[in-house]
Structures are given as C-alpha cells and as structure tokens.
Amino acid sequence: MKRFNTGLLVLGLALAPLTALAATQSMTANIAFDTPLTLTKVSDVNFGTVSAGVADTYTITTTGAVTAAGSGVVLYGTPTAGNISIAGSSSQTINISVGSFTANGGVTPQNATCAYNGGAAGSCSITGAAAPGGGKTLLLGVQAVVDGTQAAGSTAAPTFTVTVVYG
C-alpha cells in the first residue's frame, strides 16, 4: 500500500497547476550611424571663351589654367576649375571617382584630374582618401575635345559625374 500512496502523491504533484516562474522585459537595441556624405558644388568647370570653328583639345587644370593642344586660343573670360566641398564622417576614409562623360554641342569631356584636400593633382580614381569631416575641397580639371563645328556666340555644356563613397 505504501507503493500505491507514493504513486498517487507523484500523480497529484504532476496534475497540480504550475505557477508562472518566468518574467519578460522588452529591450531596445540602440545603434547610431556615422554622418552621411554630402557633396556641395562650389563651382562648375569654366574654360572661358575659346576660338570658334577650331577643332582642338583644351585642358583645364585643377588650378584653373587652360591650354590648347593645337591652334585653339583662349580669348577671354575667367577660367575656373571645378570645385566640390565634401563633408561627412570624421573617421571613415572615402573613395572618389569620375565617369559618365557626356558630350554636348560637339564638345566631349575626358581625362578628368582631381586634387583632394590640398594634395597634388592626379587621377580621379582615389581610394582611401582622408575622412572629410566638416568639409574638404575637391578641385577638378578636365580635357574638352572640341570638334570645330561651333559657331561664334554658341555655348556647349558637356558633363561628367563625380562619385564619392565611404571606403
């Protein structure tokens, strides 16, 4: 009989309602992200006014100096290099590239050059450049291949894109 009573006791404990011994608490997972990159155009590239009807390749440097490869002449105006202010993270490096050269009015841009943060002019394929922080300057030069079909008084506005991403 002792055995039967022990079995009933175990069965009785198994059927007894269990009280909740668990508790839950909601948690918030906070995460902050670095400053987004911003590009602000300070100035477009401006070659000034050059000879009409002359096929030539003009080059503007990152300092704004214009030269012609052939018989073309810069007549007047104030040439300016392209100028973009880059701002963003104070800790992440950046990569800079140019592309999407698009002709307009018989003028085709090509071979862009870049000078970032006071550095020497060179290729616009820059990897691991210094973090821009509150703002660093990117100066741009480019070649313009002119086909010679331009009439006096006309203008052309070829374009290219500058892309900056975190490295």
C-alpha positions in Angstrom: 0.0 0.0 0.0 2.8 2.3 0.5 3.7 2.0 -3.1 0.2 2.9 -4.2 0.1 6.1 -2.0 3.5 7.2 -3.3 2.3 6.9 -6.8 -0.8 9.0 -6.1 1.4 11.6 -4.5 3.6 11.9 -7.6 0.5 11.9 -9.8 -1.1 14.6 -7.7 2.0 16.8 -8.0 2.1 16.3 -11.7 -1.5 17.4 -12.1 -1.2 20.4 -9.7 -1.3 23.8 -11.6 2.1 25.4 -12.0 2.6 29.0 -11.0 4.4 31.2 -13.5 8.1 31.4 -12.7 9.1 33.4 -15.8 9.0 37.2 -16.5 9.7 39.2 -19.6 11.3 42.5 -20.2 11.4 44.4 -23.5 14.9 45.7 -24.6 15.8 48.4 -27.1 18.8 48.0 -29.3 20.2 51.4 -29.9 22.5 51.9 -32.9 23.9 55.1 -34.3 25.3 55.6 -37.8 28.1 57.8 -39.0 27.4 61.1 -40.7 26.2 60.8 -44.3 28.4 62.1 -47.1 27.3 65.4 -48.7 28.7 67.0 -51.9 28.2 70.7 -52.4 29.2 72.1 -55.8 31.0 75.4 -55.3 31.8 76.0 -59.0 31.5 74.2 -62.3 34.4 73.9 -64.7 34.7 77.0 -66.9 37.1 77.2 -69.8 36.3 80.8 -70.6 35.7 81.7 -74.3 37.8 80.0 -76.9 38.2 80.2 -80.7 35.0 79.2 -82.7 35.3 76.8 -85.5 38.6 75.3 -84.4 39.0 71.6 -83.7 41.2 71.3 -80.7 41.6 69.7 -77.2 41.6 72.2 -74.4 42.8 71.2 -70.9 41.9 73.0 -67.7 44.0 72.1 -64.6 42.8 71.8 -61.1 44.2 75.3 -60.6 42.2 76.8 -63.4 44.9 77.2 -66.1 43.7 76.5 -69.6 45.9 75.3 -72.5 45.1 74.2 -76.1 46.9 71.2 -77.7 46.8 72.8 -81.1 45.9 76.1 -82.7 42.9 76.9 -80.4 43.1 80.1 -78.4 41.6 81.1 -75.1 40.2 84.5 -75.9 38.8 85.9 -72.7 36.9 85.1 -69.5 38.0 83.8 -66.2 38.6 80.1 -66.4 37.8 78.1 -63.2 38.4 74.6 -62.1 35.5 72.6 -60.8 35.2 72.8 -57.0 33.2 70.5 -54.8 33.1 70.6 -51.0 32.8 67.1 -49.5 31.6 66.7 -45.9 30.9 63.6 -43.8 32.5 61.3 -41.3 35.5 62.4 -39.3 36.7 58.8 -39.2 35.8 57.0 -42.4 38.0 57.3 -45.5 36.5 58.0 -48.9 36.9 56.8 -52.5 36.5 59.3 -55.3 35.8 58.5 -59.0 34.5 60.3 -62.1 32.6 58.9 -65.1 29.6 59.3 -67.3 31.4 61.7 -69.7 28.6 63.2 -71.9 29.3 65.3 -75.0 27.3 68.4 -75.8 27.4 70.8 -78.7 30.3 69.0 -80.3 32.4 69.1 -77.2 33.4 65.9 -75.4 34.9 65.9 -71.9 37.6 63.3 -71.0 40.5 62.6 -68.7 39.4 64.4 -65.6 42.0 65.2 -62.9 41.4 65.7 -59.2 43.2 67.4 -56.3 41.7 66.5 -52.9 42.3 68.4 -49.7 45.2 70.5 -51.0 47.0 67.5 -52.5 48.7 67.3 -55.9 46.6 66.9 -59.0 46.3 63.4 -60.4 43.9 60.7 -61.4 40.3 60.9 -60.1 40.5 57.3 -59.1 41.3 58.0 -55.5 40.9 55.3 -52.8 41.3 55.6 -49.1 41.3 59.5 -49.1 41.2 61.2 -45.7 37.9 61.4 -44.0 36.2 64.6 -45.0 34.9 65.6 -41.5 33.3 69.1 -41.6 34.4 69.7 -45.2 37.3 69.2 -47.6 37.8 70.6 -51.1 37.9 68.6 -54.3 39.2 70.5 -57.3 38.6 69.2 -60.8 40.3 69.7 -64.1 39.3 68.1 -67.4 40.0 68.0 -71.1 37.4 69.2 -73.6 37.7 67.8 -77.1 36.2 70.3 -79.5 35.1 69.1 -82.9 35.4 72.5 -84.6 31.7 72.8 -85.7 30.9 75.5 -83.1 29.7 78.9 -84.4 30.8 82.2 -82.8 28.5 83.0 -79.9 27.4 79.4 -79.2 28.0 77.6 -76.0 28.5 73.9 -75.1 27.9 72.3 -71.7 29.3 68.8 -71.7 29.1 67.0 -68.3 30.6 64.2 -66.2 29.8 62.9 -62.8 31.8 62.8 -59.6 31.1 59.9 -57.2 32.2 59.8 -53.6 31.6 56.8 -51.3 32.9 55.7 -47.9 36.0 53.4 -48.3 
